[in-house]
Amino acid sequence: MATVSNEYIINADEVIQRAGERGESDFLINKKKEALEIIENLEMPKPDKTNIKRWDFFTMAEPVVDSSVYNSLDELPETVKGLLDIENTKNIYVQHNNTPAYLQVDEKLQDKGVVIENIVEATHNHPELVAKYFMTDGVKVDEHKLTAFHTAMLNGGLFVYVPEDVKIEDPVQMVVLHDDEKASLVNHVLVVADKGSEVTYVENYLSNVEQTNEQINIVSEVLALDNAKITYGAVDVLAEGMTGYINRRGVAANDARIDWALGLMSDSNLINDNTTYLMGDRSNSDMKTVTIGRGEQNQNVTTQIIHYGKDSNGHILKHGVMKDRATTIFNGVGYIKHGGTRSDAQQESRILMLSERARGDANPILLIDEDDVTAGHAASVGRVDPLQLFYLMSRGISRKEAERLVIHGFLDPVVRALPIESVKKQLKEIIELKVLSK
């Protein structure tokens, strides 16, 4: 047995037994054993200004929910088809709750050694390759209780490997359809771009249930080796009532680049941790994040770029809209470590308030351990600019429509950064729904 909270105990023997019954690899089972042995002695993460002591991250109705699979694009649900740019996206993975439901990979890429597989299957087919990168340089099993729990209960996800000097022109897209209220999502995504390679990866988490009490524990490890480039886009639309931890972690080597465009549109109570380590000289990361909080939702969105390499550049842009009684904490951290000479850390966090009862905190943090650097930050929390509204209304636009246009303009820098048109369209529609709904 392994205690993870005062209320919940993991039966370690059952976890390992189920893993064996599902045919998981020895590598994955050993990782789960490792996590179960240490979880009881690990602490919970401590997100700044957010009290998570009463949040239930652990109780699962069913560790794995089996769902339907699809044999062709035509069989996919319309909600999934609407997220795909089918004409231009040749590399598609669909996960239905916890079930690998559909996979399409360009044969030309397979011939070049590109791997796009369900994470569990990949540990069978490419054990040495997965073992080299899985929870080694990105997220550690023993970081805290939630990373250990993630490892022990992992039930889905994707592995993408791009060999040296291979440039994938078409995006790789993953869609996770959550439509069973008993299904918890414990997904692990591992994207590795080897030296000189390039890939664009986009994921969609979509809940088609109105409300559920299940858990989200998602970890993405995004590793760009020397001179590699990864563009990572995501739109999360997870249901009200879920409790979650989402950790998207990047590691960039010499001359590497990782760019992020994240649309955090869930109605769940969430910790979102997006951290990029600029380990190499001349490494770069551009982070763009947008979120809308509504209802009684409580979010902590921490975005960090940590500079180790010389001449590294990290820019953070976060925009949020708060309405109803929602609360969001924006923590932006630019950290230049000793030795990161001539690095540049910039950040901007802005929150737009649509309700007097909502709460939004923008906390810019610069930590500088080196002299010859450039750094700056900007932060603001406020209402819709009355001068902007006045200008638009003076042109014959109603107040409601004027507010709508201002909000879309406020969030547009992140929307434009998403690399797939169908995903941009989805995010615009979700923004419209969340902003205008009562």
C-alpha positions in Angstrom: 0.0 0.0 0.0 1.1 3.6 -0.6 -0.6 6.5 1.1 -0.9 9.7 -1.1 -3.3 11.7 1.1 -5.2 11.4 4.3 -8.2 10.1 2.3 -6.8 7.9 -0.4 -4.5 4.9 -0.5 -3.1 3.3 -3.6 -3.1 -0.5 -3.7 0.3 -0.9 -5.3 -0.2 -4.6 -6.0 -3.5 -3.9 -7.8 -1.8 -1.2 -9.9 1.0 -3.5 -11.0 -1.5 -6.4 -11.6 -3.6 -4.2 -13.9 -0.5 -3.0 -15.8 0.4 -6.7 -16.4 -3.1 -7.6 -17.5 -3.0 -4.7 -20.0 0.2 -6.0 -21.4 2.4 -3.1 -20.4 6.1 -3.4 -21.0 8.6 -4.3 -18.3 10.1 -0.8 -18.6 6.8 0.9 -17.8 5.9 -1.6 -15.0 9.3 -1.0 -13.4 8.8 2.8 -13.6 5.4 2.4 -11.9 7.0 0.2 -9.2 9.6 2.9 -8.7 6.9 5.6 -8.3 4.8 3.5 -5.9 7.8 2.9 -3.6 8.5 6.6 -3.1 5.2 8.3 -3.4 4.3 8.2 0.3 7.4 10.1 1.3 7.1 12.9 -1.4 5.6 16.3 -0.8 2.8 17.9 -2.8 3.8 20.8 -5.1 3.2 24.3 -3.6 1.9 26.6 -6.3 2.3 30.2 -5.2 -0.9 31.9 -3.8 -3.1 28.8 -4.4 -4.2 26.6 -1.6 -4.7 23.0 -2.9 -5.0 21.2 0.4 -8.6 20.3 -0.3 -8.2 19.5 -3.9 -8.7 15.8 -4.8 -6.0 14.8 -7.2 -6.0 11.1 -6.5 -9.5 9.4 -6.3 -10.3 7.6 -9.6 -13.6 5.8 -10.3 -11.8 3.6 -12.8 -8.1 3.5 -13.5 -8.7 2.8 -17.2 -11.9 3.1 -19.2 -12.1 1.1 -22.4 -13.8 3.0 -25.3 -14.4 2.6 -29.0 -11.8 2.6 -31.7 -12.1 4.0 -35.2 -10.9 2.3 -38.4 -10.9 5.4 -40.6 -11.2 9.1 -40.6 -14.8 8.8 -41.7 -15.7 6.9 -38.5 -14.3 9.7 -36.2 -17.0 11.6 -34.3 -17.9 15.0 -35.8 -16.5 16.8 -32.8 -13.1 15.3 -33.5 -13.3 15.8 -37.3 -13.9 19.5 -36.6 -10.5 19.8 -34.9 -8.6 18.2 -37.8 -7.2 19.9 -40.8 -7.7 16.7 -42.7 -6.4 18.0 -46.1 -3.1 19.2 -44.6 -2.5 17.0 -41.5 -1.2 13.6 -42.4 -0.1 12.6 -38.9 -3.1 12.1 -36.6 -3.5 10.3 -33.3 -6.9 10.1 -31.6 -7.3 8.8 -28.0 -10.9 8.0 -26.9 -10.9 8.4 -23.1 -8.0 6.0 -22.2 -8.1 4.0 -25.5 -5.7 4.4 -28.4 -8.5 4.9 -31.0 -7.0 5.9 -34.3 -3.5 6.5 -35.8 -2.5 7.8 -39.2 1.2 8.4 -40.0 2.7 9.5 -43.3 4.6 6.5 -44.7 7.4 8.7 -46.0 8.1 9.8 -42.4 8.2 6.2 -41.2 10.8 5.4 -43.8 12.9 8.2 -42.4 12.7 6.8 -38.9 10.1 9.1 -37.5 8.1 7.4 -34.6 4.6 8.5 -33.7 3.0 5.9 -31.4 0.9 5.6 -28.4 3.2 5.9 -25.4 2.5 2.5 -24.0 3.0 0.8 -27.4 6.2 2.8 -27.9 7.8 1.3 -24.7 7.4 -2.1 -26.4 8.5 -1.2 -29.9 11.3 1.3 -29.1 12.3 0.5 -25.5 15.8 1.9 -25.6 14.7 5.1 -27.3 11.9 5.8 -24.9 14.0 4.9 -21.9 16.7 7.4 -23.0 14.2 10.3 -22.7 11.3 9.3 -20.6 11.3 11.3 -17.3 15.1 11.8 -17.4 15.9 15.4 -18.6 12.4 16.9 -18.5 10.1 15.8 -15.6 11.4 13.6 -12.8 9.4 10.8 -11.2 10.4 12.0 -7.8 9.8 15.7 -8.2 6.7 15.6 -5.9 3.7 13.5 -5.2 1.8 14.4 -8.3 4.6 13.4 -10.7 5.0 10.0 -8.9 1.2 9.5 -9.0 1.3 10.3 -12.7 4.0 7.7 -13.3 2.1 5.0 -11.3 -1.3 5.6 -12.9 -0.3 6.5 -16.5 -3.0 5.4 -18.8 -2.5 7.2 -22.1 -0.4 9.5 -24.2 1.9 9.8 -27.2 5.5 9.4 -28.2 6.9 11.4 -31.0 10.5 11.0 -32.1 12.1 12.9 -35.1 15.5 11.7 -36.2 18.5 13.9 -36.8 18.1 16.5 -39.6 14.5 15.3 -40.4 12.1 18.2 -40.9 8.4 17.3 -40.7 6.5 19.8 -42.8 2.9 18.7 -41.8 1.9 19.0 -38.1 1.6 16.0 -35.8 -1.8 16.3 -34.1 -3.2 14.5 -31.1 -6.9 14.7 -30.1 -8.1 13.3 -26.8 -11.8 12.9 -26.7 -13.1 12.6 -23.1 -16.8 11.6 -23.1 -17.1 9.1 -20.2 -17.6 10.7 -16.8 -15.8 7.8 -15.2 -12.6 8.3 -17.2 -9.6 10.0 -15.6 -6.9 11.3 -17.9 -3.3 10.4 -16.9 -1.6 11.2 -20.2 2.1 11.3 -20.9 3.4 13.0 -24.0 7.0 12.8 -25.0 8.2 14.8 -28.0 11.9 14.5 -29.0 13.4 16.4 -31.8 16.9 15.1 -32.5 19.8 17.3 -33.7 18.9 19.6 -36.6 15.3 18.3 -36.8 12.0 20.2 -36.8 8.4 19.3 -35.8 5.1 21.1 -35.2 3.0 19.3 -32.6 -0.6 20.2 -31.7 -2.9 18.6 -29.1 -6.5 19.0 -28.2 -8.1 17.8 -25.0 -11.9 17.9 -25.4 -14.5 16.9 -22.8 -18.0 16.0 -24.1 -19.4 15.7 -20.6 -21.0 18.5 -18.8 -19.6 17.7 -15.4 -17.5 15.0 -13.8 -15.5 14.4 -10.6 -12.6 12.7 -12.2 -8.9 13.6 -12.3 -6.5 15.1 -14.8 -2.8 14.5 -14.5 -1.0 15.4 -17.8 2.7 15.6 -18.3 4.4 16.6 -21.5 8.1 16.4 -22.0 9.3 18.4 -25.0 13.0 17.9 -25.8 14.8 19.9 -28.5 18.4 18.7 -29.1 21.1 20.8 -30.7 19.8 23.1 -33.5 16.3 21.5 -33.3 13.0 23.3 -33.4 9.7 22.3 -31.8 6.5 24.3 -32.2 4.0 23.1 -29.6 0.3 24.1 -29.7 -2.5 23.0 -27.4 -6.1 23.8 -26.7 -7.5 22.3 -23.4 -11.3 22.1 -23.0 -11.9 19.9 -20.0 -15.1 19.6 -18.1 -16.3 21.4 -14.9 -15.7 19.3 -11.8 -12.5 17.8 -12.8 -9.4 18.4 -10.7 -6.1 18.6 -12.5 -2.4 19.0 -12.7 -0.9 19.8 -16.1 2.8 20.0 -16.5 4.3 20.9 -19.9 8.1 21.0 -19.7 10.6 21.9 -22.3 14.3 21.4 -22.5 16.3 23.2 -25.3 19.9 22.4 -26.1 22.5 24.5 -28.1 20.9 26.6 -30.8 17.5 24.9 -30.2 14.1 26.5 -30.1 10.8 25.6 -28.4 7.8 27.8 -29.0 4.5 27.4 -27.2 1.0 28.5 -27.9 -1.4 27.3 -25.2 -5.2 27.9 -25.1 -6.2 27.0 -21.5 -10.0 26.9 -21.9 -11.0 24.2 -19.4 -13.7 24.7 -16.7 -11.8 22.6 -14.3 -9.8 23.5 -11.2 -6.3 23.2 -12.4 -2.6 23.7 -11.7 -0.9 24.6 -15.0 2.9 24.4 -14.9 4.7 25.4 -18.1 8.5 25.5 -17.7 11.2 25.6 -20.3 14.9 25.1 -19.5 17.2 26.9 -21.9 20.1 24.6 -21.2 22.2 25.3 -24.3 24.0 28.4 -25.6 21.8 30.5 -28.0 18.7 28.5 -27.1 15.3 30.2 -27.4 11.7 29.9 -26.2 8.7 32.0 -26.9 5.7 31.2 -24.7 2.2 32.4 -25.4 -0.7 31.5 -23.1 -4.3 32.5 -23.0 -7.0 31.5 -20.5 -10.6 32.3 -19.6 -11.9 31.7 -16.1 -15.6 31.5 -15.4 -18.0 30.1 -12.8 -16.4 29.1 -9.6 -13.2 27.9 -11.3 -9.8 28.1 -9.6 -6.6 28.1 -11.6 -2.9 28.6 -11.0 -1.0 29.2 -14.2 2.8 29.3 -13.6 5.0 30.0 -16.6 8.8 29.8 -16.3 11.7 30.2 -18.6 15.0 29.3 -16.9 18.2 30.3 -18.6 21.4 28.2 -18.2 23.0 28.7 -21.6 24.8 31.9 -22.8 23.0 34.2 -25.3 19.7 32.5 -24.6 16.4 34.3 -25.2 13.1 33.7 -23.4 9.8 35.6 -23.9 6.6 35.0 -22.0 3.2 36.5 -23.0 0.1 35.6 -21.0 -3.4 37.0 -21.3 -6.3 36.0 -19.2 -10.0 37.0 -19.0 -11.9 36.5 -15.7 -15.6 36.5 -15.2 -18.2 35.3 -12.6 -16.4 34.2 -9.4 -13.4 32.6 -11.2 -9.9 33.0 -9.7 -6.7 32.8 -11.6 -3.2 33.3 -10.4 -0.7 34.2 -13.1 2.9 33.5 -12.0 5.5 34.5 -14.7 9.1 33.7 -13.9 12.2 34.6 -15.9 15.3 33.2 -14.2 18.8 33.7 -15.6 21.2 31.4 -13.8 24.9 32.2 -13.2 26.7 31.6 -16.4 23.8 32.7 -18.7 25.8 35.6 -20.0 24.1 38.0 -22.5 20.7 36.2 -22.0 17.4 38.0 -22.5 14.4 37.3 -20.3 11.2 39.2 -21.1 7.6 38.7 -19.9 4.2 40.3 -20.1 1.1 39.1 -18.0 -2.2 40.9 -18.4 -5.6 40.0 -17.0 -8.9 41.5 -18.1 -11.7 41.5 -15.5 -15.3 41.2 -16.5 -16.8 40.8 -13.1 -16.3 42.5 -9.7 -16.5 39.1 -8.0 -13.8 37.5 -10.1 -10.1 37.6 -9.0 -7.0 37.7 -11.1 -3.4 38.1 -9.9 -0.5 38.8 -12.2 2.8 38.2 -10.5 5.9 38.9 -12.7 9.1 37.6 -11.2 12.7 38.1 -12.4 15.5 36.2 -10.8 18.9 37.3 -12.1 22.2 35.6 -11.1 24.3 37.2 -13.9 25.5 40.7 -14.7 25.6 41.0 -18.4 22.0 40.3 -19.3 18.8 42.0 -20.4 15.5 41.5 -18.6 12.1 43.2 -18.3 8.5 42.6 -17.3 5.0 44.1 -17.5 1.9 43.1 -15.7 -1.6 44.6 -15.4 -5.0 43.6 -14.0 -8.0 45.8 -15.0 -11.4 46.3 -16.6 -12.1 46.7 -20.3 -10.7 50.1 -21.4 -13.7 52.5 -21.5 -11.9 54.6 -24.2 -11.8 51.6 -26.5 -15.5 50.9 -25.9 -16.4 54.6 -26.5 -14.5 54.6 -29.8 -16.2 51.4 -31.0 -19.7 52.5 -29.8 -19.2 55.9 -31.5 -19.0 53.9 -34.8 -22.5 52.5 -34.2 -21.4 49.2 -32.5 -23.5 48.1 -29.5 -21.8 47.9 -26.1 -22.0 44.1 -26.0 -20.5 43.7 -29.4 -17.8 46.3 -28.6 -16.8 44.3 -25.5 -16.7 41.2 -27.6 -14.4 42.8 -30.1 -12.1 44.2 -27.4 -11.8 40.8 -25.7 -11.0 39.0 -29.0 -8.3 41.6 -29.8 -6.9 41.1 -26.3 -6.6 37.3 -26.8 -5.6 37.4 -30.4 -1.8 37.2 -30.0 -2.1 33.7 -28.7 -4.8 32.6 -31.1 -2.7 33.7 -34.1 0.3 31.7 -32.9 -1.5 28.3 -33.1 -0.2 26.5 -36.2 -3.3 24.7 -37.4 -6.3 26.6 -38.9 -8.9 24.3 -37.6 -7.5 24.6 -34.0 -7.4 28.4 -34.3 -11.1 28.2 -35.4 -11.9 26.0 -32.4 -10.2 28.4 -30.0 -12.0 31.4 -31.4 -15.4 29.6 -31.0 -14.6 28.5 -27.4 -13.6 32.1 -26.5 -16.9 33.3 -28.0 -18.9 30.8 -26.0 -17.1 31.4 -22.7 -17.1 35.1 -22.9 -20.8 35.5 -24.0 -22.3 32.7 -22.0 -24.1 33.7 -18.7 
